[in-house]
Amino acid sequence: MPFIPTALQGVLIFEPAVYKDERGYFFESYNEQTFHKEGVINRFVQDNQSYSKYGVIRGLHYQLDPYPQTKLVRALQGRILDVAVDIRQGSPTFGKYVSVELSSDNKRQLLVPRGFAHGFSVLSETAEVSYKCDGFYDKASEGGIRYDDPQLNIDWQLPLGEAIVSVKDLQLPVFAECRNNFRY
């Protein structure tokens, strides 16, 4: 199976079959039938891409109901630490997180369902990240949590004193004070 479960129900690592030969490699980065067989039924409607340098932390971001998004994240170039935080009130893993290294070498992808905050740190000199979303961006529904929240205590695998974080992300609330309407 190309799907690896994580400690958070619904958050899956997708590890595609990569076919290599003397020319290079080929793999299906997304196949609706493969995902449906695993019970992952999403209609992806938007693709996003970012370029960042070492030390950048983006997140933690999510969109509130009624405009939540499931994301399928991958590193096109470089290495990132991808993080999903369970923000579903009443969940047995509420406030817990998983982190997975995604890279252009390992071809892994992380499925971050609705009800989870998402962010990543850049571990290589640069990284290009692409992610599919099953909902459109809605500015009024934006939610977020500060990357250095002491309750979450996320290990971003880089010195936090050297982290490069946007002004917008620095102004996000801590986990205990974030806007959240997700229920388990």
Summary of the structure (lengths in Angstrom):
residues: 184
radius of gyration: 16.0
end to end distance: 26.7
largest distance: 53.5
contacts: 549
relative contact order: 0.25
helix: 10%
strand: 41%
